[in-house]
Amino acid sequence: MKISILYLSAIAQAASAHYFFNAAIVNGVTQANDKYVRQSTRPTKYNPIKFSSNPAADLRDGSTADGPDIVCNQGAFSSAGRTDVLTVNAGEEVRLKLAVGATMQHPGPALVYMSKAPSSVKSYDGINGDWFKIFQEGVCTGSDFTKDAWCTWDRDWVAAKIPKDTPNGEYLVRFEHIGIHRSHVNQPEHYVSCLQVKVQNGGTGTPGPVVKFPGAYKATDPYANFSIYGGKKDFPMPGPAVWTGGAVKDITASPSASPVPSTSSPKPSTTAAPVSSPSPTASKPPPSTAAPVASPAPSSFASNGALSKEFTLHTFIAWLQKIAGGSVTRRHARHF
């Protein structure tokens, strides 16, 4: 079967697709863009946030995962005053949708955090506030661990339920997807947006454990140095344990280095990515110009830089990247 260069190039671009959240979905109805979601001021809104400690990380727009942009994205607080506050009942679902028809085509987890504003959420930047996690999801199926085994693969939304014990008040709800396709070279990609909500009909729970942003994630964390290549394995979720209600003393924080269930929400999941031996068809990581924490993948090219007679799709994409000087990975398909 012949596969055209144009077709494979399109796949290569889609594999590096970036995205951002900008619309809430309420009772199944998608709301106006940015009505309840704080807007980033980034020149290129769909760019990811990476750790500044990696000199090879190709930082975008000056946003870093160890700086204040990891809270709600770059410049998001500047739009807080003109962003509406969504009223929700404790126990109801909140959902954010990706912009411009994009879908999540990076492997990796989705996480949702909340932080209570001292007064009005419109005057709360969330920096160094108390953040607790209400949802996380990782692996859902036994499919390809480098793509569609992940729950969020090719989806355009992330959703979570506000725990019924959540006290009334105004909150930031932080939605995040982390692309881990380059975590093997210490370059996880964080896609973050914040929803402004007012919780009513809540309870008297004590949310926790709590973490601070920035500070909750570090470049040395296991998730930031994890390889999706070479077979399935447990993924070390970043951040604290999920709070589903009750008091903090009822919740035990899970160290970031420990395997966790693939999905955590008010309805616990028992599914986790099983450990298995490498599959004969498992993909290899793309070559990297610098790999501070992992060894680069073996070369798949001949000494003259040409492809061998037989090659995989991932090898072809890597070859495109090599001859284009990395231009393929810097193009961001926006699905429109």
C-alpha positions in Angstrom: 0.0 0.0 0.0 1.4 3.4 -1.0 1.0 6.3 1.4 1.6 9.8 0.0 4.2 12.2 1.4 1.5 14.8 1.8 -0.7 12.5 3.8 2.2 11.5 6.1 3.2 15.2 6.5 -0.4 16.0 7.6 -0.2 13.2 10.2 3.2 14.6 11.4 1.6 18.0 11.9 -1.5 16.6 13.6 0.8 14.7 16.0 2.3 18.0 17.2 -1.1 19.8 17.4 -1.5 22.4 20.2 -4.7 23.8 21.7 -6.3 25.9 24.4 -9.6 25.9 26.3 -12.0 28.8 25.9 -15.6 27.8 26.4 -17.7 26.4 29.2 -20.4 23.8 28.5 -23.4 24.2 30.7 -26.2 21.6 30.7 -25.0 20.4 27.4 -25.0 23.9 25.8 -21.7 25.4 24.7 -21.5 29.0 26.0 -19.9 32.0 24.2 -16.1 31.9 23.9 -14.4 33.4 27.0 -17.7 34.2 28.7 -16.7 32.3 31.9 -13.1 31.4 31.0 -10.2 33.8 31.6 -8.4 34.8 28.5 -4.7 34.4 28.0 -2.7 37.3 26.5 -0.2 35.0 24.8 0.6 36.0 21.2 0.0 32.4 20.2 -2.7 31.2 22.6 -2.3 27.5 21.8 1.3 27.2 22.8 2.2 25.0 25.7 3.9 25.9 29.0 7.2 24.1 29.8 9.8 24.1 32.5 12.4 26.8 32.3 15.1 24.6 33.8 15.5 22.7 30.6 17.6 24.8 28.1 16.4 22.6 25.2 12.7 23.0 26.0 11.9 25.5 23.3 10.0 27.8 25.6 7.0 29.6 24.0 6.0 33.2 24.7 8.1 33.2 27.9 5.6 31.0 29.8 7.1 28.5 32.2 5.7 25.7 34.3 7.7 27.0 37.3 6.4 30.5 37.1 3.0 32.2 37.6 1.7 31.4 34.1 1.1 27.8 35.3 -1.8 29.0 37.4 -4.3 30.1 34.7 -2.0 30.8 31.7 -0.1 34.0 30.7 -1.9 37.3 31.5 -5.2 35.5 32.4 -5.8 37.6 35.5 -6.0 40.8 33.3 -9.3 39.4 31.9 -10.8 38.4 35.3 -12.9 41.6 35.8 -14.7 41.2 32.5 -15.2 37.4 32.7 -18.6 36.3 34.0 -19.0 34.0 37.0 -20.8 30.7 36.4 -23.2 29.7 39.2 -23.1 25.9 39.8 -24.6 23.6 42.4 -22.2 21.4 44.4 -22.4 18.0 42.8 -22.9 19.3 39.3 -20.5 18.9 36.4 -18.3 21.7 35.0 -16.8 21.2 31.5 -14.4 23.2 29.3 -14.1 22.9 25.6 -11.1 23.4 23.3 -11.1 26.4 20.9 -11.2 26.4 17.1 -12.4 22.8 16.7 -9.2 21.3 18.1 -8.9 18.0 19.8 -6.3 16.7 22.2 -3.9 14.7 20.1 -1.1 14.4 22.6 -0.9 11.5 25.0 -1.2 12.5 28.7 -3.4 13.1 31.7 -6.2 15.7 32.3 -6.5 17.2 35.8 -8.9 19.7 37.4 -8.2 21.8 40.5 -10.2 24.3 42.5 -9.1 27.2 44.7 -11.5 29.3 46.8 -11.2 33.1 46.4 -11.0 35.1 49.7 -13.9 37.3 48.4 -14.8 37.9 44.7 -13.1 35.5 42.3 -12.8 38.5 39.9 -10.1 39.9 42.1 -8.3 36.7 42.8 -5.3 35.7 40.8 -4.8 32.3 42.4 -1.1 32.7 42.8 0.1 30.8 45.9 -3.5 30.1 46.8 -4.7 26.8 48.2 -5.4 24.5 45.3 -7.1 21.1 45.7 -7.6 18.5 43.0 -11.1 17.3 42.2 -10.4 15.1 39.1 -7.8 13.3 37.1 -7.8 10.8 34.3 -5.0 9.0 32.6 -5.2 5.7 30.7 -8.6 4.3 29.8 -7.9 1.4 27.3 -5.4 -1.2 26.3 -4.8 0.5 23.0 -1.6 2.3 21.8 0.1 3.7 24.9 1.6 6.5 22.7 -1.8 7.9 21.7 -5.4 6.4 22.0 -4.9 4.5 25.2 -5.2 7.8 27.0 -8.7 8.9 28.0 -8.5 12.3 26.5 -7.1 11.2 23.1 -8.9 13.1 20.3 -11.4 14.6 22.7 -12.3 18.3 22.7 -13.3 18.7 26.3 -12.4 18.0 29.9 -15.1 17.6 32.6 -15.3 17.2 36.4 -18.0 17.2 39.1 -17.8 19.7 41.9 -17.7 17.5 45.1 -21.0 17.8 47.0 -19.1 18.7 50.2 -17.6 21.7 48.6 -18.3 24.8 50.7 -20.3 27.7 49.1 -18.3 30.5 47.7 -16.5 31.7 44.6 -13.7 29.6 43.1 -11.2 29.4 40.3 -11.5 26.0 38.6 -8.3 25.1 36.8 -8.5 22.8 33.8 -5.2 21.2 32.6 -4.1 18.7 30.0 -0.4 17.7 30.0 1.1 16.3 26.8 3.8 13.8 27.9 5.0 12.8 24.4 8.3 14.6 25.2 8.5 14.0 28.9 11.3 11.4 28.2 13.5 14.4 27.5 12.0 16.5 30.4 9.7 18.5 28.2 6.1 17.9 29.3 3.6 20.4 27.8 1.0 22.0 30.0 -2.2 23.4 28.5 -4.1 25.4 31.2 -7.2 27.6 31.5 -9.3 28.8 34.4 -13.1 28.9 34.8 -14.7 31.4 37.3 -17.5 29.8 39.3 -19.8 30.4 42.3 -20.7 27.3 44.2 -24.1 27.1 45.9 -26.0 24.4 47.8 -22.6 23.2 49.0 -21.5 21.3 52.0 -19.2 21.6 55.0 -16.2 19.6 53.8 -12.6 20.6 54.2 -10.9 20.3 50.8 -7.4 18.9 50.6 -4.6 18.1 50.4 -3.8 21.5 49.0 -0.8 22.6 46.9 0.5 25.9 45.6 0.8 27.1 42.0 3.5 27.8 41.1 5.4 25.1 43.1 3.1 22.0 42.8 5.1 20.7 39.8 8.8 20.4 39.5 11.0 19.5 36.5 12.4 16.6 38.6 9.0 15.0 39.2 8.5 11.5 37.8 5.7 12.6 35.4 8.1 15.2 33.8 10.7 12.4 33.1 8.3 9.7 32.0 8.6 7.8 28.7 5.5 6.6 26.9 7.7 4.5 24.6 8.7 0.8 25.1 5.4 -0.5 26.4 2.7 0.3 28.9 3.5 1.1 32.5 1.9 2.9 35.4 1.9 6.7 35.0 2.9 8.8 38.1 0.2 11.5 38.3 1.5 15.0 39.3 0.0 16.9 42.2 -1.9 15.7 45.3 -4.6 13.1 45.7 -8.1 13.8 44.4 -10.5 15.3 47.0 -14.0 13.8 46.7 -15.4 15.2 49.9 -15.1 15.0 53.7 -12.2 16.4 55.8 -8.5 16.6 54.9 -7.7 14.0 57.5 -9.7 11.5 55.5 -7.5 12.1 52.5 -4.0 10.7 52.1 -1.8 12.5 49.6 -0.1 10.2 47.1 3.6 10.9 46.4 4.1 11.9 42.8 6.4 9.0 42.3 3.8 6.4 43.1 1.5 4.8 40.5 -2.1 6.0 40.7 -5.4 4.9 39.2 -5.9 6.1 35.6 -9.0 8.1 36.4 -10.0 9.7 39.7 -13.3 11.5 40.3 -16.2 11.4 42.8 -16.8 8.0 41.4 -13.5 6.1 41.9 -12.0 4.2 39.1 -10.1 0.9 39.3 -8.6 1.1 35.9 -4.8 1.6 35.6 -2.3 1.2 32.9 -1.0 -2.3 33.3 2.7 -3.0 33.2 3.6 -5.1 30.2 6.6 -6.0 28.1 7.4 -3.8 25.1 5.1 -4.5 22.1 6.7 -5.4 18.8 4.8 -2.5 17.3 5.5 0.0 20.1 6.7 3.4 18.9 10.1 4.8 19.6 10.6 8.3 20.9 11.4 11.0 18.3 15.1 12.1 18.2 15.9 15.1 20.3 18.6 17.7 20.0 19.1 17.6 23.8 17.9 15.0 26.3 19.0 16.1 29.8 17.3 13.3 31.6 16.9 10.5 29.1 19.0 8.9 26.4 18.0 9.7 22.9 16.3 7.0 20.8 18.5 5.0 18.5 18.9 6.4 15.0 16.6 5.0 12.3 18.5 6.6 9.4 21.3 5.5 7.2 24.7 7.1 7.5 23.9 9.4 4.6 20.7 10.6 6.3 18.4 8.7 4.0 15.6 6.4 5.2 16.0 2.7 5.1 13.9 0.7 2.7 11.5 -0.3 5.5 10.3 2.3 8.0 7.5 3.0 10.4 5.3 6.1 10.5 7.1 7.4 13.6 10.4 6.9 11.8 9.1 8.9 8.8 7.9 11.7 11.1 11.4 11.8 12.7 13.0 11.8 9.3 10.8 14.8 8.3 11.9 16.6 11.5 15.5 15.8 10.7 15.5 17.2 7.1 13.4 20.2 8.0 15.6 21.2 10.9 12.8 20.7 13.4 10.3 22.8 11.5 7.7 20.0 11.6 7.6 20.1 15.4 7.2 23.8 15.5 4.1 23.9 13.3 0.9 23.7 15.3 -2.1 22.3 13.6 -5.1 24.2 15.0 -7.8 22.0 13.4 -9.6 24.7 11.5 
